Amino acid sequence: MAYHITQYDLEQGALEIQYIEEFFGEFPRKKTAAEIIRRLSGRQHLILLATAPLPDDPGTVVPVSFKVVHELRERESEPKLGDLVDRLRDSVRFDGRRVLYTWIGGTRRDWRGQGFFRALTEQQEAWAVEQGFDEIVVKTKNRFYEMRGTLDHLRFEVVKYERNAADNAESKVYLSKKLHAEVLDSHRSAKTVVQVTI
Ligand SMILES: CC(C)(COP(=O)(O)OP(=O)(O)OC[C@H]1O[C@@H](n2cnc3c(N)ncnc32)[C@H](O)[C@@H]1OP(=O)(O)O)[C@@H](O)C(=O)NCCC(=O)NCCS
């Protein structure tokens, strides 16, 4: 199977993400296009979506999986990102290194377990290596079992665990993957990638 991946510029990509997020009913806090533009403006980022035909209408192709990553700097003025860097400081080296943060992503329920997220992750890693990033970090929660299992398969390592005293299922787990050319050797998804800019 060859995955079809589209790389979007910021404006169009933000609208695409806003659209696909509507299919993730299990997560109440959906990102709006405005929020996505605010977060990504002025920082290096990559917006990828994978598309696939509808099973009962193969002529119609729809977005089924997405992933948004952006750079994370040692000094961040945006309070949320500043807080993230502070929490990561003991576990991830920032000085003189380029760190990429996996902000949001997912695969629509009916297309899960078919390799879409792996294909996007591999494309994102190839881009990150080409752009000179040294490490990718991601944050999840104990209770996001699907995501934890997936990150395990994608060879992310736990670098920090922040216990939630009231409910351990809500505890935060931070994972990372060091990037080097050999990471690309482990990639196995066949894909076509199209770049869309307006
Ligand atoms: C996590 C998620 C993105 C995986 O997407 P996907 O397209 O089904 O993943 P893939 O099919 O590309 O699988 C990638 C790898 O993860 C493994 N994997 C996928 N789902 C898994 C699960 N539920 N448990 C364990 N491993 C899993 C696959 O076996 C595969 O490994 P392999 O390539 O070595 O065989 C998807 O389940 C999802 O969107 N879940 C909801 C999002 C979420 O939990 N968000 C929480 C906020 S962090």
The ligand as an SDF file (V2000), in Angstrom:
LIG
                    3D

 48 50  0  0  0  0  0  0  0  0999 V2000
   -2.6960    6.7420   18.0950 C   0  0  0  0  0  0  0  0  0  0  0  0
   -3.1790    6.8130   16.6460 C   0  0  0  0  0  0  0  0  0  0  0  0
   -2.7340    8.1720   16.0660 C   0  0  0  0  0  0  0  0  0  0  0  0
   -2.5310    5.6920   15.8030 C   0  0  0  0  0  0  0  0  0  0  0  0
   -2.8470    5.9240   14.4430 O   0  0  0  0  0  0  0  0  0  0  0  0
   -2.8680    4.7270   13.3800 P   0  0  0  0  0  0  0  0  0  0  0  0
   -2.9570    5.3390   12.0140 O   0  0  0  0  0  0  0  0  0  0  0  0
   -3.9000    3.7340   13.7730 O   0  0  0  0  0  0  0  0  0  0  0  0
   -1.4240    4.1070   13.5960 O   0  0  0  0  0  0  0  0  0  0  0  0
   -0.6550    3.1430   12.6010 P   0  0  0  0  0  0  0  0  0  0  0  0
   -1.6430    2.2090   11.9950 O   0  0  0  0  0  0  0  0  0  0  0  0
    0.1660    3.9570   11.6730 O   0  0  0  0  0  0  0  0  0  0  0  0
    0.2640    2.3400   13.5880 O   0  0  0  0  0  0  0  0  0  0  0  0
    1.5970    2.7420   13.8630 C   0  0  0  0  0  0  0  0  0  0  0  0
    2.2150    1.6960   14.7790 C   0  0  0  0  0  0  0  0  0  0  0  0
    1.5730    1.7600   16.0670 O   0  0  0  0  0  0  0  0  0  0  0  0
    0.9720    0.5110   16.3890 C   0  0  0  0  0  0  0  0  0  0  0  0
   -0.3300    0.7940   16.9840 N   0  0  0  0  0  0  0  0  0  0  0  0
   -1.3650    1.4730   16.4320 C   0  0  0  0  0  0  0  0  0  0  0  0
   -2.4000    1.5400   17.3030 N   0  0  0  0  0  0  0  0  0  0  0  0
   -2.0060    0.8670   18.4080 C   0  0  0  0  0  0  0  0  0  0  0  0
   -2.6530    0.5710   19.6420 C   0  0  0  0  0  0  0  0  0  0  0  0
   -3.9060    0.9640   19.8710 N   0  0  0  0  0  0  0  0  0  0  0  0
   -1.9460   -0.1330   20.5610 N   0  0  0  0  0  0  0  0  0  0  0  0
   -0.6750   -0.5330   20.3100 C   0  0  0  0  0  0  0  0  0  0  0  0
   -0.0140   -0.2850   19.1500 N   0  0  0  0  0  0  0  0  0  0  0  0
   -0.6780    0.3980   18.2220 C   0  0  0  0  0  0  0  0  0  0  0  0
    0.8020   -0.1940   15.0630 C   0  0  0  0  0  0  0  0  0  0  0  0
    0.8150   -1.6060   15.2410 O   0  0  0  0  0  0  0  0  0  0  0  0
    1.9830    0.2860   14.2800 C   0  0  0  0  0  0  0  0  0  0  0  0
    3.1530   -0.4160   14.6110 O   0  0  0  0  0  0  0  0  0  0  0  0
    3.9760   -1.1930   13.4750 P   0  0  0  0  0  0  0  0  0  0  0  0
    4.0550   -0.2380   12.3110 O   0  0  0  0  0  0  0  0  0  0  0  0
    5.2790   -1.4410   14.1500 O   0  0  0  0  0  0  0  0  0  0  0  0
    3.1580   -2.3980   13.1610 O   0  0  0  0  0  0  0  0  0  0  0  0
   -4.7350    6.6540   16.5810 C   0  0  0  0  0  0  0  0  0  0  0  0
   -5.1100    5.4900   17.2690 O   0  0  0  0  0  0  0  0  0  0  0  0
   -5.4730    7.8320   17.1750 C   0  0  0  0  0  0  0  0  0  0  0  0
   -5.6920    8.8360   16.4940 O   0  0  0  0  0  0  0  0  0  0  0  0
   -5.8500    7.7190   18.4540 N   0  0  0  0  0  0  0  0  0  0  0  0
   -6.5100    8.8170   19.0880 C   0  0  0  0  0  0  0  0  0  0  0  0
   -5.5550    9.9710   19.2730 C   0  0  0  0  0  0  0  0  0  0  0  0
   -5.0480   10.0820   20.6680 C   0  0  0  0  0  0  0  0  0  0  0  0
   -5.0360    9.1460   21.4160 O   0  0  0  0  0  0  0  0  0  0  0  0
   -4.6630   11.2660   21.0330 N   0  0  0  0  0  0  0  0  0  0  0  0
   -4.2270   11.4750   22.3770 C   0  0  0  0  0  0  0  0  0  0  0  0
   -3.5730   12.7640   22.5280 C   0  0  0  0  0  0  0  0  0  0  0  0
   -1.8200   12.5490   22.6530 S   0  0  0  0  0  0  0  0  0  0  0  0
  1  2  1  0
  2  3  1  0
  2  4  1  0
  2 36  1  0
  4  5  1  0
  5  6  1  0
  6  7  2  0
  6  8  1  0
  6  9  1  0
  9 10  1  0
 10 11  2  0
 10 12  1  0
 10 13  1  0
 13 14  1  0
 14 15  1  0
 15 16  1  0
 15 30  1  0
 16 17  1  0
 17 18  1  0
 17 28  1  0
 18 19  1  0
 18 27  1  0
 19 20  2  0
 20 21  1  0
 21 22  1  0
 21 27  2  0
 22 23  1  0
 22 24  2  0
 24 25  1  0
 25 26  2  0
 26 27  1  0
 28 29  1  0
 28 30  1  0
 30 31  1  0
 31 32  1  0
 32 33  2  0
 32 34  1  0
 32 35  1  0
 36 37  1  0
 36 38  1  0
 38 39  2  0
 38 40  1  0
 40 41  1  0
 41 42  1  0
 42 43  1  0
 43 44  2  0
 43 45  1  0
 45 46  1  0
 46 47  1  0
 47 48  1  0
M  END
$$$$
